[in-house]
Amino acid sequence: MNKEIFQSLFILNKVKTTSWENRLYINHLTLLLRLMKKSRLSPAEGQHFFLLRKKYETEYLELLKEMDPGKYRIALEERELLLLQAQKDVETDAQKIARQINIELAEYNQWIAIQQTAN
């Protein structure tokens, strides 16, 4: 077994509840922990870390909470800001759609008015 498994209570609990067929999940978690502990990452390691962090977002947060509670709070605040920004983007998209509908409705009304005056 990897030494990272015994360094993290979270991963140890996951090993207890994960089947052998799903051991790749545990390998990913241990690799994520190993990359989190490194002070400098190579470009390939950084990309791999980014992919693992995105794939296992909740697990990453749990490992971060276990390793560094200060960084965990910062990560939660960043996550909340990203969610708020995403909600604003969705609202903006809804506003664009509503504006386009209003433009088309105005053009339709003009079309109808022209047809009625022609008759």
MIZAMI-391814 format. One record per atom (N, C-alpha, C, CB): residue number from 1; residue in three letters; chain; atom name; x, z, y. Coordinates in steps of 0.001 Angstrom, whole numbers. Glycine has a CB too. Layout:
REM residues N
pos  code  unit  site  px  pz  py
NUM  ALA  A  CA  X  Z  Y .
...
This chain:
REM residues 119
pos  code  unit  site  px  pz  py
1  MET  A  N  832  0  -1179 .
1  MET  A  CA  0  0  0 .
1  MET  A  C  879  0  1246 .
1  MET  A  CB  -948  1208  -4 .
2  ASN  A  N  339  -540  2302 .
2  ASN  A  CA  1064  -565  3562 .
2  ASN  A  C  1078  822  4186 .
2  ASN  A  CB  441  -1583  4527 .
3  LYS  A  N  2166  1107  4898 .
3  LYS  A  CA  2257  2410  5555 .
3  LYS  A  C  1258  2540  6698 .
3  LYS  A  CB  3667  2636  6076 .
4  GLU  A  N  791  1390  7268 .
4  GLU  A  CA  -182  1439  8346 .
4  GLU  A  C  -1510  2033  7882 .
4  GLU  A  CB  -404  48  8909 .
5  ILE  A  N  -1819  1838  6606 .
5  ILE  A  CA  -3074  2375  6075 .
5  ILE  A  C  -3090  3891  6219 .
5  ILE  A  CB  -3264  1971  4592 .
6  PHE  A  N  -1948  4517  5959 .
6  PHE  A  CA  -1881  5973  6020 .
6  PHE  A  C  -1659  6483  7439 .
6  PHE  A  CB  -777  6476  5119 .
7  GLN  A  N  -1332  5597  8366 .
7  GLN  A  CA  -1128  6008  9747 .
7  GLN  A  C  -2429  6003  10535 .
7  GLN  A  CB  -117  5103  10416 .
8  SER  A  N  -3467  5423  9983 .
8  SER  A  CA  -4736  5338  10680 .
8  SER  A  C  -5851  5871  9796 .
8  SER  A  CB  -5027  3895  11105 .
9  LEU  A  N  -6515  6875  10283 .
9  LEU  A  CA  -7643  7442  9548 .
9  LEU  A  C  -8779  6427  9447 .
9  LEU  A  CB  -8138  8733  10228 .
10  PHE  A  N  -8953  5624  10489 .
10  PHE  A  CA  -9998  4598  10491 .
10  PHE  A  C  -9769  3594  9358 .
10  PHE  A  CB  -10036  3869  11853 .
11  ILE  A  N  -8535  3091  9229 .
11  ILE  A  CA  -8243  2110  8170 .
11  ILE  A  C  -8342  2767  6805 .
11  ILE  A  CB  -6836  1490  8363 .
12  LEU  A  N  -7893  3999  6690 .
12  LEU  A  CA  -7995  4711  5419 .
12  LEU  A  C  -9454  4828  4976 .
12  LEU  A  CB  -7361  6107  5534 .
13  ASN  A  N  -10353  5135  5909 .
13  ASN  A  CA  -11784  5214  5579 .
13  ASN  A  C  -12336  3837  5213 .
13  ASN  A  CB  -12580  5805  6763 .
14  LYS  A  N  -11834  2797  5875 .
14  LYS  A  CA  -12281  1443  5543 .
14  LYS  A  C  -11830  1052  4140 .
14  LYS  A  CB  -11746  432  6570 .
15  VAL  A  N  -10626  1469  3736 .
15  VAL  A  CA  -10136  1172  2380 .
15  VAL  A  C  -11045  1819  1354 .
15  VAL  A  CB  -8678  1665  2192 .
16  LYS  A  N  -11493  3010  1653 .
16  LYS  A  CA  -12368  3726  719 .
16  LYS  A  C  -13707  3025  543 .
16  LYS  A  CB  -12596  5151  1200 .
17  THR  A  N  -14190  2351  1573 .
17  THR  A  CA  -15523  1745  1500 .
17  THR  A  C  -15498  234  1294 .
17  THR  A  CB  -16286  2056  2753 .
18  THR  A  N  -14301  -362  1201 .
18  THR  A  CA  -14194  -1812  1065 .
18  THR  A  C  -13837  -2174  -368 .
18  THR  A  CB  -13143  -2379  2042 .
19  SER  A  N  -14483  -3199  -889 .
19  SER  A  CA  -14199  -3621  -2260 .
19  SER  A  C  -12874  -4366  -2328 .
19  SER  A  CB  -15333  -4506  -2799 .
20  TRP  A  N  -12335  -4464  -3535 .
20  TRP  A  CA  -11054  -5144  -3745 .
20  TRP  A  C  -11152  -6622  -3377 .
20  TRP  A  CB  -10601  -4995  -5207 .
21  GLU  A  N  -12287  -7233  -3604 .
21  GLU  A  CA  -12468  -8641  -3281 .
21  GLU  A  C  -12376  -8893  -1770 .
21  GLU  A  CB  -13814  -9128  -3812 .
22  ASN  A  N  -12631  -7885  -978 .
22  ASN  A  CA  -12604  -8015  472 .
22  ASN  A  C  -11322  -7403  1060 .
22  ASN  A  CB  -13844  -7347  1084 .
23  ARG  A  N  -10230  -7431  283 .
23  ARG  A  CA  -8980  -6812  719 .
23  ARG  A  C  -8332  -7551  1883 .
23  ARG  A  CB  -8012  -6745  -435 .
24  LEU  A  N  -8693  -8810  2090 .
24  LEU  A  CA  -8158  -9554  3227 .
24  LEU  A  C  -8575  -8883  4536 .
24  LEU  A  CB  -8641  -11024  3192 .
25  TYR  A  N  -9759  -8312  4553 .
25  TYR  A  CA  -10244  -7570  5718 .
25  TYR  A  C  -9301  -6405  6038 .
25  TYR  A  CB  -11680  -7047  5471 .
26  ILE  A  N  -8922  -5666  5029 .
26  ILE  A  CA  -8003  -4541  5215 .
26  ILE  A  C  -6636  -5047  5648 .
26  ILE  A  CB  -7881  -3712  3918 .
27  ASN  A  N  -6180  -6150  5074 .
27  ASN  A  CA  -4900  -6728  5484 .
27  ASN  A  C  -4931  -7124  6962 .
27  ASN  A  CB  -4559  -7952  4611 .
28  HIS  A  N  -6045  -7679  7398 .
28  HIS  A  CA  -6183  -8045  8804 .
28  HIS  A  C  -6156  -6806  9699 .
28  HIS  A  CB  -7482  -8829  9024 .
29  LEU  A  N  -6825  -5747  9270 .
29  LEU  A  CA  -6824  -4525  10063 .
29  LEU  A  C  -5429  -3917  10159 .
29  LEU  A  CB  -7790  -3517  9469 .
30  THR  A  N  -4692  -3917  9046 .
30  THR  A  CA  -3340  -3367  9088 .
30  THR  A  C  -2424  -4233  9957 .
30  THR  A  CB  -2767  -3249  7668 .
31  LEU  A  N  -2599  -5538  9899 .
31  LEU  A  CA  -1810  -6415  10758 .
31  LEU  A  C  -2177  -6194  12228 .
31  LEU  A  CB  -2025  -7891  10365 .
32  LEU  A  N  -3444  -6026  12499 .
32  LEU  A  CA  -3889  -5745  13859 .
32  LEU  A  C  -3251  -4457  14374 .
32  LEU  A  CB  -5423  -5643  13914 .
33  LEU  A  N  -3233  -3428  13557 .
33  LEU  A  CA  -2617  -2162  13942 .
33  LEU  A  C  -1115  -2344  14183 .
33  LEU  A  CB  -2860  -1094  12858 .
34  ARG  A  N  -462  -3074  13299 .
34  ARG  A  CA  973  -3311  13448 .
34  ARG  A  C  1271  -4046  14754 .
34  ARG  A  CB  1509  -4114  12253 .
35  LEU  A  N  457  -5039  15075 .
35  LEU  A  CA  660  -5787  16317 .
35  LEU  A  C  336  -4939  17542 .
35  LEU  A  CB  -197  -7049  16320 .
36  MET  A  N  -626  -4038  17412 .
36  MET  A  CA  -971  -3161  18521 .
36  MET  A  C  183  -2221  18852 .
36  MET  A  CB  -2230  -2359  18194 .
37  LYS  A  N  935  -1830  17849 .
37  LYS  A  CA  2018  -875  18044 .
37  LYS  A  C  3275  -1504  18625 .
37  LYS  A  CB  2349  -218  16744 .
38  LYS  A  N  3406  -2821  18505 .
38  LYS  A  CA  4611  -3479  19012 .
38  LYS  A  C  4581  -3500  20537 .
38  LYS  A  CB  4733  -4920  18450 .
39  SER  A  N  5754  -3297  21133 .
39  SER  A  CA  5820  -3313  22593 .
39  SER  A  C  5850  -4735  23135 .
39  SER  A  CB  7047  -2548  23074 .
40  ARG  A  N  6496  -5640  22429 .
40  ARG  A  CA  6556  -7047  22854 .
40  ARG  A  C  6187  -7924  21671 .
40  ARG  A  CB  7977  -7421  23402 .
41  LEU  A  N  5371  -8917  21959 .
41  LEU  A  CA  4942  -9842  20916 .
41  LEU  A  C  5516  -11220  21211 .
41  LEU  A  CB  3392  -9898  20819 .
42  SER  A  N  5878  -11918  20154 .
42  SER  A  CA  6284  -13306  20318 .
42  SER  A  C  5032  -14123  20625 .
42  SER  A  CB  7021  -13844  19038 .
43  PRO  A  N  5192  -15350  21088 .
43  PRO  A  CA  3991  -16159  21362 .
43  PRO  A  C  3083  -16315  20138 .
43  PRO  A  CB  4401  -17537  21860 .
44  ALA  A  N  3669  -16511  18970 .
44  ALA  A  CA  2852  -16657  17756 .
44  ALA  A  C  2146  -15345  17430 .
44  ALA  A  CB  3726  -17104  16559 .
45  GLU  A  N  2858  -14231  17568 .
45  GLU  A  CA  2244  -12934  17302 .
45  GLU  A  C  1131  -12646  18317 .
45  GLU  A  CB  3307  -11818  17341 .
46  GLY  A  N  1376  -13017  19570 .
46  GLY  A  CA  366  -12805  20597 .
46  GLY  A  C  -899  -13588  20313 .
46  GLY  A  CB  909  -13186  21951 .
47  GLN  A  N  -741  -14819  19860 .
47  GLN  A  CA  -1907  -15633  19533 .
47  GLN  A  C  -2646  -15050  18335 .
47  GLN  A  CB  -1491  -17084  19249 .
48  HIS  A  N  -1892  -14631  17339 .
48  HIS  A  CA  -2515  -14039  16152 .
48  HIS  A  C  -3241  -12740  16530 .
48  HIS  A  CB  -1448  -13767  15051 .
49  PHE  A  N  -2610  -11933  17379 .
49  PHE  A  CA  -3222  -10693  17836 .
49  PHE  A  C  -4524  -10978  18581 .
49  PHE  A  CB  -2251  -9915  18736 .
50  PHE  A  N  -4505  -11982  19452 .
50  PHE  A  CA  -5705  -12346  20201 .
50  PHE  A  C  -6833  -12760  19255 .
50  PHE  A  CB  -5395  -13484  21189 .
51  LEU  A  N  -6516  -13577  18256 .
51  LEU  A  CA  -7534  -14028  17301 .
51  LEU  A  C  -8094  -12871  16491 .
51  LEU  A  CB  -6954  -15078  16363 .
52  LEU  A  N  -7212  -11982  16027 .
52  LEU  A  CA  -7686  -10827  15254 .
52  LEU  A  C  -8523  -9890  16116 .
52  LEU  A  CB  -6501  -10062  14652 .
53  ARG  A  N  -8092  -9710  17367 .
53  ARG  A  CA  -8825  -8831  18271 .
53  ARG  A  C  -10223  -9369  18550 .
53  ARG  A  CB  -8059  -8656  19579 .
54  LYS  A  N  -10344  -10691  18681 .
54  LYS  A  CA  -11660  -11295  18907 .
54  LYS  A  C  -12529  -11230  17653 .
54  LYS  A  CB  -11505  -12749  19358 .
55  LYS  A  N  -11915  -11450  16501 .
55  LYS  A  CA  -12674  -11473  15247 .
55  LYS  A  C  -13176  -10076  14872 .
55  LYS  A  CB  -11807  -12041  14114 .
56  TYR  A  N  -12330  -9071  15095 .
56  TYR  A  CA  -12666  -7691  14720 .
56  TYR  A  C  -12714  -6823  15982 .
56  TYR  A  CB  -11627  -7119  13693 .
57  GLU  A  N  -13622  -7150  16873 .
57  GLU  A  CA  -13666  -6469  18170 .
57  GLU  A  C  -14004  -4987  18034 .
57  GLU  A  CB  -14682  -7143  19077 .
58  THR  A  N  -14987  -4652  17224 .
58  THR  A  CA  -15358  -3235  17096 .
58  THR  A  C  -14260  -2451  16387 .
58  THR  A  CB  -16690  -3091  16331 .
59  GLU  A  N  -13634  -3066  15389 .
59  GLU  A  CA  -12542  -2399  14686 .
59  GLU  A  C  -11351  -2196  15620 .
59  GLU  A  CB  -12119  -3213  13449 .
60  TYR  A  N  -11096  -3193  16469 .
60  TYR  A  CA  -10010  -3073  17442 .
60  TYR  A  C  -10257  -1889  18371 .
60  TYR  A  CB  -9865  -4373  18259 .
61  LEU  A  N  -11476  -1750  18835 .
61  LEU  A  CA  -11799  -641  19727 .
61  LEU  A  C  -11650  709  19025 .
61  LEU  A  CB  -13219  -795  20264 .
62  GLU  A  N  -12029  761  17754 .
62  GLU  A  CA  -11874  2009  17006 .
62  GLU  A  C  -10400  2355  16818 .
62  GLU  A  CB  -12569  1905  15642 .
63  LEU  A  N  -9589  1353  16509 .
63  LEU  A  CA  -8149  1591  16367 .
63  LEU  A  C  -7537  2001  17700 .
63  LEU  A  CB  -7443  336  15825 .
64  LEU  A  N  -7986  1386  18762 .
64  LEU  A  CA  -7485  1719  20089 .
64  LEU  A  C  -7872  3144  20470 .
64  LEU  A  CB  -8019  728  21128 .
65  LYS  A  N  -9095  3530  20121 .
65  LYS  A  CA  -9547  4900  20407 .
65  LYS  A  C  -8665  5903  19662 .
65  LYS  A  CB  -11041  5086  20004 .
66  GLU  A  N  -8291  5554  18444 .
66  GLU  A  CA  -7463  6426  17634 .
66  GLU  A  C  -6025  6509  18163 .
66  GLU  A  CB  -7462  5942  16197 .
67  MET  A  N  -5499  5364  18613 .
67  MET  A  CA  -4102  5308  19044 .
67  MET  A  C  -3894  5773  20477 .
67  MET  A  CB  -3585  3910  18899 .
68  ASP  A  N  -4724  5281  21410 .
68  ASP  A  CA  -4516  5559  22825 .
68  ASP  A  C  -5869  5643  23541 .
68  ASP  A  CB  -3621  4469  23470 .
69  PRO  A  N  -6406  6853  23672 .
69  PRO  A  CA  -7726  7011  24307 .
69  PRO  A  C  -7780  6488  25742 .
69  PRO  A  CB  -8121  8466  24300 .
70  GLY  A  N  -6676  6544  26467 .
70  GLY  A  CA  -6655  6030  27841 .
70  GLY  A  C  -6881  4526  27873 .
70  GLY  A  CB  -5326  6369  28517 .
71  LYS  A  N  -6179  3808  27022 .
71  LYS  A  CA  -6358  2352  26942 .
71  LYS  A  C  -7753  2019  26419 .
71  LYS  A  CB  -5278  1716  26032 .
72  TYR  A  N  -8273  2885  25561 .
72  TYR  A  CA  -9616  2663  25026 .
72  TYR  A  C  -10645  2683  26154 .
72  TYR  A  CB  -9963  3730  23963 .
73  ARG  A  N  -10551  3671  27052 .
73  ARG  A  CA  -11491  3735  28178 .
73  ARG  A  C  -11370  2497  29064 .
73  ARG  A  CB  -11244  5006  29012 .
74  ILE  A  N  -10146  2060  29301 .
74  ILE  A  CA  -9929  864  30116 .
74  ILE  A  C  -10545  -354  29431 .
74  ILE  A  CB  -8418  637  30366 .
75  ALA  A  N  -10357  -463  28111 .
75  ALA  A  CA  -10913  -1596  27361 .
75  ALA  A  C  -12433  -1593  27418 .
75  ALA  A  CB  -10444  -1557  25900 .
76  LEU  A  N  -13042  -413  27342 .
76  LEU  A  CA  -14504  -336  27428 .
76  LEU  A  C  -14997  -756  28808 .
76  LEU  A  CB  -14986  1085  27111 .
77  GLU  A  N  -14276  -342  29848 .
77  GLU  A  CA  -14663  -741  31203 .
77  GLU  A  C  -14535  -2248  31375 .
77  GLU  A  CB  -13801  -13  32250 .
78  GLU  A  N  -13453  -2849  30851 .
78  GLU  A  CA  -13282  -4303  30939 .
78  GLU  A  C  -14383  -5027  30176 .
78  GLU  A  CB  -11905  -4718  30396 .
79  ARG  A  N  -14718  -4488  29009 .
79  ARG  A  CA  -15779  -5098  28198 .
79  ARG  A  C  -17108  -5059  28931 .
79  ARG  A  CB  -15905  -4386  26845 .
80  GLU  A  N  -17389  -3929  29588 .
80  GLU  A  CA  -18631  -3797  30345 .
80  GLU  A  C  -18669  -4788  31508 .
80  GLU  A  CB  -18789  -2360  30867 .
81  LEU  A  N  -17539  -4958  32196 .
81  LEU  A  CA  -17474  -5921  33289 .
81  LEU  A  C  -17695  -7343  32789 .
81  LEU  A  CB  -16130  -5821  34002 .
82  LEU  A  N  -17122  -7671  31630 .
82  LEU  A  CA  -17328  -9005  31060 .
82  LEU  A  C  -18790  -9233  30689 .
82  LEU  A  CB  -16442  -9198  29826 .
83  LEU  A  N  -19439  -8214  30154 .
83  LEU  A  CA  -20860  -8335  29815 .
83  LEU  A  C  -21708  -8532  31062 .
83  LEU  A  CB  -21336  -7098  29051 .
84  LEU  A  N  -21394  -7792  32127 .
84  LEU  A  CA  -22133  -7959  33378 .
84  LEU  A  C  -21933  -9359  33946 .
84  LEU  A  CB  -21695  -6907  34403 .
85  GLN  A  N  -20707  -9870  33876 .
85  GLN  A  CA  -20425  -11224  34354 .
85  GLN  A  C  -21181  -12256  33533 .
85  GLN  A  CB  -18922  -11510  34303 .
86  ALA  A  N  -21239  -12048  32220 .
86  ALA  A  CA  -21977  -12973  31361 .
86  ALA  A  C  -23464  -12964  31710 .
86  ALA  A  CB  -21777  -12609  29878 .
87  GLN  A  N  -24016  -11786  32014 .
87  GLN  A  CA  -25422  -11707  32406 .
87  GLN  A  C  -25657  -12435  33716 .
87  GLN  A  CB  -25868  -10249  32527 .
88  LYS  A  N  -24723  -12303  34662 .
88  LYS  A  CA  -24857  -13015  35929 .
88  LYS  A  C  -24804  -14520  35710 .
88  LYS  A  CB  -23760  -12583  36906 .
89  ASP  A  N  -23925  -14962  34802 .
89  ASP  A  CA  -23829  -16393  34504 .
89  ASP  A  C  -25121  -16909  33898 .
89  ASP  A  CB  -22659  -16668  33557 .
90  VAL  A  N  -25749  -16115  33026 .
90  VAL  A  CA  -27012  -16524  32420 .
90  VAL  A  C  -28084  -16623  33499 .
90  VAL  A  CB  -27442  -15531  31310 .
91  GLU  A  N  -28109  -15653  34418 .
91  GLU  A  CA  -29083  -15693  35508 .
91  GLU  A  C  -28846  -16915  36384 .
91  GLU  A  CB  -29009  -14408  36352 .
92  THR  A  N  -27601  -17222  36638 .
92  THR  A  CA  -27273  -18384  37447 .
92  THR  A  C  -27753  -19653  36749 .
92  THR  A  CB  -25756  -18451  37716 .
93  ASP  A  N  -27555  -19745  35437 .
93  ASP  A  CA  -28045  -20903  34691 .
93  ASP  A  C  -29561  -21001  34782 .
93  ASP  A  CB  -27607  -20824  33223 .
94  ALA  A  N  -30242  -19871  34679 .
94  ALA  A  CA  -31706  -19868  34794 .
94  ALA  A  C  -32130  -20322  36186 .
94  ALA  A  CB  -32275  -18463  34495 .
95  GLN  A  N  -31390  -19914  37199 .
95  GLN  A  CA  -31705  -20337  38566 .
95  GLN  A  C  -31490  -21842  38727 .
95  GLN  A  CB  -30841  -19562  39585 .
96  LYS  A  N  -30441  -22372  38111 .
96  LYS  A  CA  -30193  -23824  38178 .
96  LYS  A  C  -31336  -24589  37525 .
96  LYS  A  CB  -28852  -24185  37491 .
97  ILE  A  N  -31784  -24105  36380 .
97  ILE  A  CA  -32887  -24767  35682 .
97  ILE  A  C  -34151  -24702  36529 .
97  ILE  A  CB  -33130  -24118  34298 .
98  ALA  A  N  -34429  -23533  37113 .
98  ALA  A  CA  -35615  -23393  37954 .
98  ALA  A  C  -35542  -24316  39164 .
98  ALA  A  CB  -35777  -21941  38409 .
99  ARG  A  N  -34367  -24429  39774 .
99  ARG  A  CA  -34203  -25314  40922 .
99  ARG  A  C  -34426  -26770  40511 .
99  ARG  A  CB  -32801  -25139  41543 .
100  GLN  A  N  -33917  -27166  39353 .
100  GLN  A  CA  -34107  -28535  38875 .
100  GLN  A  C  -35588  -28818  38594 .
100  GLN  A  CB  -33269  -28779  37605 .
101  ILE  A  N  -36279  -27842  38045 .
101  ILE  A  CA  -37716  -28001  37788 .
101  ILE  A  C  -38463  -28170  39097 .
101  ILE  A  CB  -38275  -26792  37006 .
102  ASN  A  N  -38114  -27377  40106 .
102  ASN  A  CA  -38766  -27487  41410 .
102  ASN  A  C  -38515  -28851  42051 .
102  ASN  A  CB  -38277  -26377  42339 .
103  ILE  A  N  -37307  -29367  41925 .
103  ILE  A  CA  -36988  -30697  42476 .
103  ILE  A  C  -37821  -31766  41783 .
103  ILE  A  CB  -35475  -31014  42320 .
104  GLU  A  N  -37886  -31707  40457 .
104  GLU  A  CA  -38661  -32694  39713 .
104  GLU  A  C  -40150  -32590  40034 .
104  GLU  A  CB  -38435  -32522  38214 .
105  LEU  A  N  -40649  -31368  40204 .
105  LEU  A  CA  -42049  -31172  40547 .
105  LEU  A  C  -42352  -31759  41923 .
105  LEU  A  CB  -42406  -29681  40511 .
106  ALA  A  N  -41453  -31555  42885 .
106  ALA  A  CA  -41642  -32122  44223 .
106  ALA  A  C  -41631  -33649  44169 .
106  ALA  A  CB  -40548  -31615  45184 .
107  GLU  A  N  -40709  -34219  43392 .
107  GLU  A  CA  -40659  -35679  43250 .
107  GLU  A  C  -41929  -36197  42590 .
107  GLU  A  CB  -39426  -36104  42430 .
108  TYR  A  N  -42440  -35476  41601 .
108  TYR  A  CA  -43669  -35879  40921 .
108  TYR  A  C  -44844  -35855  41897 .
108  TYR  A  CB  -43950  -34957  39715 .
109  ASN  A  N  -44926  -34792  42710 .
109  ASN  A  CA  -46010  -34699  43698 .
109  ASN  A  C  -45933  -35834  44709 .
109  ASN  A  CB  -45959  -33350  44425 .
110  GLN  A  N  -44716  -36182  45143 .
110  GLN  A  CA  -44550  -37317  46049 .
110  GLN  A  C  -44996  -38610  45378 .
110  GLN  A  CB  -43089  -37434  46507 .
111  TRP  A  N  -44663  -38788  44138 .
111  TRP  A  CA  -45035  -39980  43378 .
111  TRP  A  C  -46552  -40113  43302 .
111  TRP  A  CB  -44433  -39930  41963 .
112  ILE  A  N  -47210  -39000  42983 .
112  ILE  A  CA  -48662  -38985  42877 .
112  ILE  A  C  -49281  -39284  44246 .
112  ILE  A  CB  -49160  -37619  42335 .
113  ALA  A  N  -48748  -38699  45300 .
113  ALA  A  CA  -49286  -38918  46658 .
113  ALA  A  C  -49154  -40383  47051 .
113  ALA  A  CB  -48553  -38024  47693 .
114  ILE  A  N  -48046  -40996  46705 .
114  ILE  A  CA  -47847  -42432  47022 .
114  ILE  A  C  -48831  -43277  46248 .
114  ILE  A  CB  -46400  -42882  46699 .
115  GLN  A  N  -49055  -42950  44975 .
115  GLN  A  CA  -49987  -43726  44160 .
115  GLN  A  C  -51422  -43582  44677 .
115  GLN  A  CB  -49905  -43282  42690 .
116  GLN  A  N  -51790  -42388  45156 .
116  GLN  A  CA  -53144  -42171  45665 .
116  GLN  A  C  -53381  -42909  46974 .
116  GLN  A  CB  -53400  -40686  45859 .
117  THR  A  N  -52346  -42991  47821 .
117  THR  A  CA  -52507  -43720  49077 .
117  THR  A  C  -52534  -45219  48829 .
117  THR  A  CB  -51381  -43367  50055 .
118  ALA  A  N  -51916  -45674  47760 .
118  ALA  A  CA  -51911  -47100  47457 .
118  ALA  A  C  -53253  -47549  46924 .
118  ALA  A  CB  -50819  -47429  46455 .
119  ASN  A  N  -53999  -46651  46330 .
119  ASN  A  CA  -55307  -47015  45760 .
119  ASN  A  C  -56356  -46931  46774 .
119  ASN  A  CB  -55670  -46146  44603 .
